[in-house]
Amino acid sequence: MKEELKQIKKRIKAGDVVRIYQRIKEGDKEKVQMFEGIVIARKHGNEIGATITVRKEVSGIGVEKIFPIHSPTIEKIEILKEGKRKRAKLYYLRKK
């Protein structure tokens, strides 16, 4: 499982539609929260501090979250759809 997660982390690129499961601590309880959206940017390559910016629309309002890829709170990453891309950063999606 860990080897598979490493491969997925390397394969994530801008334009992909991903579902990220993140462990969140609320008081003394811990739960897994899901965030699904399109990756608009990947920064810092495969370094330990690499991040991806994921964007989705909720009730007509754009919501963006920045996830550190190698964080221990990331439970699982699923690539739902690989996107066709012509740019490394898809910031123009914010205006559409």
C-alpha positions, 0 to 999 in steps of 0.5 A: 500500500505504501509503495502504491501511494508513493507512485500515485504521489509522483503521478499527480499533475495539474489537470487531474481530478483527484479525491484526497482523504485527510485525517483531521483531529477534532478534540479527542476524536479523529475522522477522515475527511474527503476533498475532491477537485481538480489539481490546478498547481503542483509546486516543489516537484518531488521534494519533501515539501511538495504541495498540490493546490486542489480546486472545486466549486461548491454552490457556485463558489470556488474553494481551493485547498493546498495539500502537502503531498508527503504529509502523514495526515494524507490517508489516501489519494485517488486519481479519478481522471487524468487531465489533458494539459498544456500548461504547468499551472492552471490558474486560468480556471479560477476565472471560468 
